[in-house]
């Protein structure tokens, strides 16, 4: 069940964004948070990047500083309208992450930021299969999302954020073996880094070792 603040945040984006900026201080601020998953990747102007579930383009705006071929995909027309206004140099496509409207092996990098916790388990599996399909043979899937804290100090803050804004799917993600799921669809190599007391995870999954 969605919380009251979650419903309000869809109508008034600044509510969620305000809390998110405060939470991002744990990793050095929002700008660093938006680049945390992919900052070490060799993304250059010719790299073809898909920003999956791009929302209003909060991360897309940084990706276009590295690549001239950035595509943002989201299922929300309202979010895409904001994204097109915020990041006019990117290409935006309306669509579902579990049925990507792209050809096979089209992208070098697929990125998604705090979106997978919105998905049901069967959706996650479909999304991973689709990401695998649209990545080229040497491509990499990078994601950042919630993780069960390894430092108890961070448990109250994460729990409050999930309670205010998220649904049961976010709590379920804390118990989900994402690396195991990625390997089950064919990703040959996956590694995880934890941040903010373990409450955030960054995963890089490659099609080839």
N, C-alpha and C positions, 0 to 999 in steps of 0.2 A: 504493500500500500504506500502511495506517495505521501509525503509530509506536506503540511500547509506551505512551508517555505519553498518547497520544491515547485509547487504549482505557481507561486508568486514569482519565482525566479525565471520561469518561462515567459512570463508577461513583462517582468521588469529585470532585464539582464544584469543591471548594476548590483542587484542584491547578491546574486551568486558570485559575480566577479569580485565584489568587495570582500566576501569571505575567502574566496580563492586566493586573492592577493595576500591576505594575512597568512593563510596556510603556507603559501609559497616562500615565506620568509625563512622557513625551516631549511630550505636548500639555497638560500642566498637571494631570494626575490623572484618575482614573476618572470623577468627576462631570462634569467638562468634556468628556471623551471621549464620554460617553453623550448629551450634548446638542449636540455639535459640528455634526452634520449639519443640525439643524433649528432651532437657537437663534435665527436671524435671521428665521424665517418668522413671518407674522402669525397664529399659532395662538391662538384665543380659545376661550371655553367652549363655543361652538356648532359649532366645527370638528370634522368627522368624520375621525378619524385611524385608519389601519390600521398597526399595528406588525407588519410581516411577518417571519416567522421570529423570533418574540419571545423564544424561549428561556425562561428563568426570570423574565422581566420586568425585566431589568436596566435597559433603557431605558424600558419602559412606566411604571415608577414615576415618572419625570420627566415624561412626556407627560401623565399624568393631573393634574399640577399646572397645566397650561395648558388642557386640554380636558376636558369632561364626557362626551365621546363617543369613547372610545378602545377599539379592539378589537385584541386580540393574537391572532395566528395562528401555530401551530407544528404540526409533524407528530409531535412527541414527547409522548405522554401524561405521561411522567415530568416533563418540563420544564413542561408546562402545569399540573400539580398544584402545582409549586413557585410558578409565576407566580400562580396563583389565591390561594395563601397570602400571597405577597409584596405583591400589588397587588389587593386585593379590590374596589376601585372600578372596575376595568376589566372588560370582557367578553372572554372567551377562547374561541377556537374551534379545534378540532383539524382540520387539513387540510393539503393540499399547496400550496406556493406556485405551482406550475405548473398548478393546477386550482382556483382560488380559489372557495370556496363562497359567493360574494356576487353580488348583482345588478349590472348595469352602472351606472356613474356613481354609485356609493354613497358614495365617500370624497372628501374635499377634499385630504387628504395621505396618501400611502403612504410609510412609512419602513422601512428595513431596515439593520441594523448588523452588519458583519462576518459576513455569511451567504452572500453570493453566491460567495465563493471555495470554497464546498462543492459547487458545482453543475458539472455537465458542460455543455459548450457548447450542446447542444440544449435542456437544461433552462433555461439562461439566456434563450434566445430565447423559450421558452414563458412564463417568468415575466414578462418584459418585456411580452409581449402581454397577459397577464392583468392586470398592473398598469395598463396603458393602458386596458383595458376597464373596470375598476372605478373609475377616477378620473373625477370630473366634468370637464366641458369646460375649466374653469379650474384644474384640480387640478395638484398637483406631486408628483413622485416624488423622494424624497431618500434617498441611500444613503451609507454610509461603509464602505470596505473597503481591502484592501491595494493597494499600488501599487509599482512598481519604484522604489527610492530614487533621487533626483536628487543627493543628497549621499552620497558614498562612506562617510562615517562611519557611516551608518545601515545599510549593507548587512550587516555581520556580525550585528547584533541581529535584523534581520528574518529573515535566513537561519536563525539558530538557532531562532527561534520557529516558523517553518514546519517545520523539520526535526524539532522535538520533538513538535509537535501536529497538523500538517496533512498532507494527502495531495497527490497530483500536481495536483489541481484548483486548489489555492492557487497553486502555481508557474505553472500555465497562466494564471491571472488576471492575473499580472504582465505578460503579453504580450497581453492582450485589450483591444481598443478598445471599451470599454463605451459611450462616447458614440456611436460609429458604430452599434453595435447598437441603442441606444435610438432613434436617428433612423430606423433601418430599419423599426421597428414603428410609427412615426408621431409620436413626440415632436418637437415643432416647435422647441424651444429647450432646449439643454443646456449647462451650464457646470460646470467642474471647478476645485476648489481643492485644493492639496496642503499637507500638514502633516507634521511630524516628518521633516524632510529628504526629503520626497517619498515616504515609505514608507506614507503614508495618503492616500487620495483621498476627497473629498466631492463628490458630483455632485448637482445639482438639474436635473431634467428636467421640462419643462412641456408639456402637451398643446397649448396655444395660445401664440403668441409674445407 
